[in-house]
């Protein structure tokens, strides 16, 4: 029989402090508490108050999901709710996301959750998903898997090595910030996908480029896009905090004309 030991608040605090590459002295100065008290919390010699847990989580810049976990490990109820997106209280959030997606047409835009699973998309999205294996579009459809899988968009991406390097870099930074095991597994999966192009370790701009473009092969000629990412500014719900909208804009006149003429 295997007995699983749940981490204590001290365990989680130490894990995140080390993950953020902070010494006890660094964090104690940042949080304006004594190093001795911080050490006692980490070793279990002192039980932190609810406010102290929230304060330390804030200083460590923890995502809301991880703040709840730290609170529960300390014996307190979670502060941040996690409502499903299809529930009544989230109607205003769904409406806001849909309004942004619709307002971006005729250019493509998607909404994704923390794991990069597609939550919603607008009417321009099929142009980008043409020739993608339908199996990759079954729920939960993962935007990164769709982009880089050999049966996904990858064969149509003219600058696959550059775009792959950009997406993997974004995912690595997200893994670093969240320490999410699911995202780490997704990164390992994506790294295993074949790519004949050289994948740059550092993003270098091409002639005239001001952002990393997505260059997509199309029957009318190559299309070029750049994107922006929008998140909710003051989330107090885990689901809302983990939502992101990625909006693609045409990077040249030819792409603009193709998108506008349908």
LUMGUKOL-712476 format. One record per residue (C-alpha): residue number from 1; residue in three letters; x, z, y. Coordinates in nm, 3 decimals. Each point is the difference from the previous one (the first is absolute). Layout:
BEGIN
[NUM; "Ala"; [X; Z; Y]]
...
//
This chain:
BEGIN
[1; "Unk"; [0.000; 0.000; 0.000]]
[2; "Unk"; [0.139; -0.104; 0.336]]
[3; "Unk"; [-0.069; 0.235; 0.289]]
[4; "Unk"; [0.006; -0.164; 0.342]]
[5; "Unk"; [0.111; 0.229; 0.280]]
[6; "Unk"; [-0.157; -0.074; 0.337]]
[7; "Unk"; [0.247; -0.001; 0.290]]
[8; "Unk"; [-0.018; 0.295; 0.236]]
[9; "Unk"; [-0.018; -0.037; 0.375]]
[10; "Unk"; [0.370; 0.092; 0.007]]
[11; "Unk"; [0.079; -0.277; -0.248]]
[12; "Unk"; [-0.185; -0.259; 0.210]]
[13; "Unk"; [0.153; 0.126; 0.323]]
[14; "Unk"; [0.350; -0.025; -0.144]]
[15; "Unk"; [-0.068; -0.343; -0.149]]
[16; "Unk"; [-0.123; -0.143; 0.327]]
[17; "Unk"; [0.270; 0.168; 0.209]]
[18; "Unk"; [0.265; -0.155; -0.223]]
[19; "Unk"; [-0.183; -0.332; -0.005]]
[20; "Unk"; [0.010; 0.001; 0.380]]
[21; "Unk"; [0.372; 0.085; -0.024]]
[22; "Unk"; [-0.035; 0.326; 0.189]]
[23; "Unk"; [0.185; 0.323; -0.065]]
[24; "Unk"; [-0.182; 0.331; 0.020]]
[25; "Unk"; [0.169; 0.054; 0.335]]
[26; "Unk"; [-0.114; -0.340; 0.127]]
[27; "Unk"; [-0.362; 0.062; -0.094]]
[28; "Unk"; [-0.004; 0.359; 0.123]]
[29; "Unk"; [0.126; -0.112; 0.343]]
[30; "Unk"; [-0.247; -0.288; 0.008]]
[31; "Unk"; [-0.290; 0.226; -0.102]]
[32; "Unk"; [0.117; 0.292; 0.221]]
[33; "Unk"; [0.006; 0.250; -0.286]]
[34; "Unk"; [0.283; 0.203; -0.150]]
[35; "Unk"; [0.213; -0.148; -0.276]]
[36; "Unk"; [-0.053; 0.322; -0.195]]
[37; "Unk"; [-0.379; -0.038; 0.008]]
[38; "Unk"; [0.022; -0.365; -0.103]]
[39; "Unk"; [0.228; 0.094; -0.288]]
[40; "Unk"; [-0.244; 0.271; -0.112]]
[41; "Unk"; [-0.288; -0.252; 0.000]]
[42; "Unk"; [0.202; -0.248; -0.207]]
[43; "Unk"; [0.100; 0.263; -0.257]]
[44; "Unk"; [-0.348; 0.156; -0.019]]
[45; "Unk"; [0.107; 0.332; 0.148]]
[46; "Unk"; [-0.237; -0.056; 0.293]]
[47; "Unk"; [-0.351; -0.150; -0.006]]
[48; "Unk"; [-0.055; -0.224; 0.304]]
[49; "Unk"; [-0.318; 0.016; 0.200]]
[50; "Unk"; [-0.228; -0.303; 0.014]]
[51; "Unk"; [0.114; -0.071; 0.355]]
[52; "Unk"; [0.364; 0.020; -0.106]]
[53; "Unk"; [-0.056; -0.251; -0.282]]
[54; "Unk"; [-0.169; -0.236; 0.247]]
[55; "Unk"; [0.281; 0.051; 0.251]]
[56; "Unk"; [0.275; -0.074; -0.250]]
[57; "Unk"; [-0.188; -0.304; -0.135]]
[58; "Unk"; [-0.024; -0.131; 0.356]]
[59; "Unk"; [0.372; 0.051; 0.060]]
[60; "Unk"; [0.075; -0.187; -0.323]]
[61; "Unk"; [-0.233; -0.285; 0.106]]
[62; "Unk"; [-0.191; 0.014; -0.327]]
[63; "Unk"; [-0.284; -0.246; -0.066]]
[64; "Unk"; [-0.343; 0.168; -0.005]]
[65; "Unk"; [-0.023; -0.026; -0.380]]
[66; "Unk"; [0.325; 0.195; -0.041]]
[67; "Unk"; [-0.108; 0.258; 0.260]]
[68; "Unk"; [-0.306; 0.074; -0.213]]
[69; "Unk"; [0.220; 0.036; -0.308]]
[70; "Unk"; [0.224; 0.249; 0.177]]
[71; "Unk"; [-0.299; 0.202; 0.120]]
[72; "Unk"; [-0.147; 0.017; -0.352]]
[73; "Unk"; [0.338; 0.101; -0.143]]
[74; "Unk"; [-0.002; 0.290; 0.247]]
[75; "Unk"; [-0.348; 0.105; -0.113]]
[76; "Unk"; [-0.199; -0.146; 0.288]]
[77; "Unk"; [-0.278; -0.258; 0.005]]
[78; "Unk"; [0.097; -0.350; 0.108]]
[79; "Unk"; [-0.066; -0.073; 0.367]]
[80; "Unk"; [-0.030; -0.378; -0.009]]
[81; "Unk"; [-0.290; -0.155; -0.186]]
[82; "Unk"; [0.039; -0.316; -0.206]]
[83; "Unk"; [-0.328; -0.190; 0.017]]
[84; "Unk"; [-0.053; -0.324; -0.190]]
[85; "Unk"; [-0.020; -0.296; 0.235]]
[86; "Unk"; [-0.345; -0.098; -0.129]]
[87; "Unk"; [-0.162; 0.337; 0.085]]
[88; "Unk"; [-0.238; 0.054; 0.291]]
[89; "Unk"; [0.238; 0.206; 0.219]]
[90; "Unk"; [0.250; -0.288; -0.011]]
[91; "Unk"; [-0.247; -0.260; 0.133]]
[92; "Unk"; [0.157; 0.003; 0.345]]
[93; "Unk"; [0.344; -0.056; -0.154]]
[94; "Unk"; [-0.126; -0.290; -0.215]]
[95; "Unk"; [-0.167; -0.151; 0.306]]
[96; "Unk"; [0.317; 0.034; 0.206]]
[97; "Unk"; [0.213; -0.165; -0.269]]
[98; "Unk"; [-0.252; -0.282; -0.046]]
[99; "Unk"; [-0.019; -0.055; 0.377]]
[100; "Unk"; [0.377; -0.036; 0.025]]
[101; "Unk"; [0.010; -0.239; -0.297]]
[102; "Unk"; [-0.286; -0.215; 0.130]]
[103; "Unk"; [0.138; 0.001; 0.353]]
[104; "Unk"; [0.329; -0.141; -0.129]]
[105; "Unk"; [-0.159; -0.312; -0.149]]
[106; "Unk"; [0.084; -0.286; -0.036]]
[107; "Unk"; [0.335; 0.165; -0.082]]
[108; "Unk"; [0.046; 0.198; -0.326]]
[109; "Unk"; [-0.013; 0.379; -0.006]]
[110; "Unk"; [-0.016; 0.263; -0.275]]
[111; "Unk"; [-0.057; 0.373; -0.031]]
[112; "Unk"; [0.201; 0.191; -0.260]]
[113; "Unk"; [0.022; 0.357; -0.123]]
[114; "Unk"; [0.310; 0.212; -0.056]]
[115; "Unk"; [0.083; -0.181; -0.326]]
[116; "Unk"; [-0.036; -0.343; 0.167]]
[117; "Unk"; [-0.325; -0.068; -0.185]]
[118; "Unk"; [-0.233; -0.236; 0.186]]
[119; "Unk"; [-0.293; 0.183; 0.156]]
[120; "Unk"; [-0.143; -0.288; 0.204]]
[121; "Unk"; [0.091; -0.340; 0.137]]
[122; "Unk"; [-0.149; -0.260; 0.232]]
[123; "Unk"; [-0.126; -0.355; -0.056]]
[124; "Unk"; [0.341; -0.155; 0.077]]
[125; "Unk"; [0.170; 0.176; -0.292]]
[126; "Unk"; [-0.079; -0.267; -0.267]]
[127; "Unk"; [0.239; -0.240; 0.173]]
[128; "Unk"; [0.286; 0.234; -0.087]]
[129; "Unk"; [-0.128; 0.078; -0.350]]
[130; "Unk"; [-0.044; -0.361; -0.113]]
[131; "Unk"; [0.158; -0.057; -0.344]]
[132; "Unk"; [0.039; 0.375; -0.067]]
[133; "Unk"; [-0.081; 0.091; -0.361]]
[134; "Unk"; [-0.353; 0.151; 0.002]]
[135; "Unk"; [0.128; 0.285; -0.220]]
[136; "Unk"; [0.209; 0.125; 0.295]]
[137; "Unk"; [-0.312; 0.011; 0.217]]
[138; "Unk"; [-0.192; 0.230; -0.235]]
[139; "Unk"; [-0.050; 0.352; 0.133]]
[140; "Unk"; [0.213; 0.181; 0.082]]
[141; "Unk"; [0.166; -0.307; 0.151]]
[142; "Unk"; [0.342; 0.093; 0.139]]
[143; "Unk"; [0.116; -0.187; 0.311]]
[144; "Unk"; [0.372; 0.027; -0.082]]
[145; "Unk"; [-0.052; -0.105; -0.361]]
[146; "Unk"; [-0.206; -0.300; 0.117]]
[147; "Unk"; [0.273; -0.095; 0.248]]
[148; "Unk"; [0.305; 0.018; -0.228]]
[149; "Unk"; [-0.128; -0.057; -0.355]]
[150; "Unk"; [0.102; -0.339; -0.147]]
[151; "Unk"; [-0.371; -0.067; -0.066]]
[152; "Unk"; [-0.092; 0.108; 0.350]]
[153; "Unk"; [0.100; -0.134; 0.341]]
[154; "Unk"; [0.373; -0.007; -0.080]]
[155; "Unk"; [0.019; -0.370; -0.109]]
[156; "Unk"; [-0.155; -0.102; 0.334]]
[157; "Unk"; [0.225; 0.214; 0.221]]
[158; "Unk"; [0.268; -0.230; 0.140]]
[159; "Unk"; [0.224; 0.292; 0.107]]
[160; "Unk"; [-0.067; 0.219; -0.304]]
[161; "Unk"; [0.337; 0.177; 0.007]]
[162; "Unk"; [-0.038; 0.096; 0.366]]
[163; "Unk"; [-0.365; 0.105; -0.034]]
[164; "Unk"; [0.073; 0.190; -0.322]]
[165; "Unk"; [0.281; 0.190; 0.172]]
[166; "Unk"; [-0.233; 0.086; 0.288]]
[167; "Unk"; [-0.280; 0.130; -0.226]]
[168; "Unk"; [0.233; 0.197; -0.225]]
[169; "Unk"; [0.164; 0.155; 0.306]]
[170; "Unk"; [-0.339; 0.114; 0.128]]
[171; "Unk"; [-0.088; 0.144; -0.338]]
[172; "Unk"; [0.333; 0.182; -0.030]]
[173; "Unk"; [-0.058; 0.164; 0.339]]
[174; "Unk"; [-0.349; 0.104; -0.108]]
[175; "Unk"; [0.136; 0.149; -0.323]]
[176; "Unk"; [0.262; 0.188; 0.201]]
[177; "Unk"; [-0.263; 0.144; 0.233]]
[178; "Unk"; [-0.265; 0.091; -0.258]]
[179; "Unk"; [0.203; 0.059; -0.321]]
[180; "Unk"; [-0.300; -0.153; -0.176]]
[181; "Unk"; [0.062; -0.057; -0.371]]
[182; "Unk"; [-0.254; -0.283; -0.018]]
[183; "Unk"; [0.175; -0.186; 0.281]]
[184; "Unk"; [0.338; 0.056; -0.168]]
[185; "Unk"; [-0.139; -0.155; -0.319]]
[186; "Unk"; [-0.142; -0.293; 0.199]]
[187; "Unk"; [0.341; -0.055; 0.161]]
[188; "Unk"; [0.168; -0.008; -0.342]]
[189; "Unk"; [-0.259; -0.250; -0.122]]
[190; "Unk"; [0.049; -0.229; 0.300]]
[191; "Unk"; [0.379; 0.014; -0.034]]
[192; "Unk"; [-0.043; -0.140; -0.351]]
[193; "Unk"; [-0.179; -0.314; 0.117]]
[194; "Unk"; [0.212; -0.318; -0.014]]
[195; "Unk"; [0.126; -0.152; 0.323]]
[196; "Unk"; [0.236; -0.297; 0.013]]
[197; "Unk"; [0.061; 0.043; 0.373]]
[198; "Unk"; [0.261; 0.233; 0.142]]
[199; "Unk"; [-0.161; 0.325; 0.115]]
[200; "Unk"; [0.176; 0.125; 0.315]]
[201; "Unk"; [0.084; 0.369; 0.019]]
[202; "Unk"; [-0.033; -0.017; 0.379]]
[203; "Unk"; [-0.257; -0.210; 0.183]]
[204; "Unk"; [0.176; -0.267; 0.204]]
[205; "Unk"; [-0.202; -0.207; 0.251]]
[206; "Unk"; [-0.006; -0.374; -0.042]]
[207; "Unk"; [0.022; -0.239; 0.298]]
[208; "Unk"; [-0.277; 0.093; 0.243]]
[209; "Unk"; [-0.140; 0.278; -0.223]]
[210; "Unk"; [-0.104; 0.326; 0.165]]
[211; "Unk"; [-0.167; 0.145; -0.314]]
[212; "Unk"; [0.033; -0.059; -0.374]]
[213; "Unk"; [-0.235; -0.294; -0.067]]
[214; "Unk"; [-0.208; -0.072; -0.308]]
[215; "Unk"; [0.043; -0.373; -0.067]]
[216; "Unk"; [-0.275; -0.120; -0.231]]
[217; "Unk"; [-0.016; -0.344; -0.161]]
[218; "Unk"; [-0.330; -0.177; 0.066]]
[219; "Unk"; [-0.141; -0.347; -0.064]]
[220; "Unk"; [0.012; -0.068; 0.374]]
[221; "Unk"; [0.361; 0.114; 0.032]]
[222; "Unk"; [0.175; 0.333; 0.024]]
[223; "Unk"; [-0.193; 0.281; 0.170]]
[224; "Unk"; [0.183; 0.286; 0.173]]
[225; "Unk"; [-0.133; 0.348; 0.072]]
[226; "Unk"; [0.112; 0.332; 0.144]]
[227; "Unk"; [-0.197; 0.320; -0.039]]
[228; "Unk"; [-0.092; 0.324; 0.171]]
[229; "Unk"; [-0.099; 0.326; -0.172]]
[230; "Unk"; [-0.273; 0.228; 0.139]]
[231; "Unk"; [-0.070; 0.357; -0.110]]
[232; "Unk"; [-0.242; 0.264; 0.125]]
[233; "Unk"; [0.156; 0.200; 0.280]]
[234; "Unk"; [-0.142; 0.348; -0.064]]
[235; "Unk"; [-0.106; 0.023; -0.365]]
[236; "Unk"; [-0.137; 0.327; -0.137]]
[237; "Unk"; [-0.103; -0.143; -0.337]]
[238; "Unk"; [0.245; -0.096; -0.275]]
[239; "Unk"; [-0.168; -0.335; -0.068]]
[240; "Unk"; [-0.001; -0.093; 0.368]]
[241; "Unk"; [0.363; 0.103; 0.043]]
[242; "Unk"; [0.101; -0.230; -0.285]]
[243; "Unk"; [-0.188; -0.310; 0.119]]
[244; "Unk"; [0.190; -0.285; 0.166]]
[245; "Unk"; [-0.113; -0.336; 0.136]]
[246; "Unk"; [0.250; -0.286; -0.011]]
[247; "Unk"; [-0.095; -0.292; 0.225]]
[248; "Unk"; [0.178; -0.334; -0.030]]
[249; "Unk"; [0.054; -0.220; 0.305]]
[250; "Unk"; [0.108; -0.365; 0.008]]
[251; "Unk"; [0.368; -0.029; 0.088]]
[252; "Unk"; [-0.023; -0.362; 0.122]]
[253; "Unk"; [-0.249; -0.251; 0.137]]
[254; "Unk"; [-0.040; -0.187; -0.328]]
[255; "Unk"; [-0.116; 0.316; -0.178]]
[256; "Unk"; [-0.237; 0.081; 0.286]]
[257; "Unk"; [-0.163; -0.341; -0.024]]
[258; "Unk"; [-0.042; 0.017; -0.379]]
[259; "Unk"; [-0.160; 0.345; 0.015]]
[260; "Unk"; [-0.231; -0.089; 0.287]]
[261; "Unk"; [-0.122; -0.323; -0.155]]
[262; "Unk"; [-0.059; 0.165; -0.337]]
//
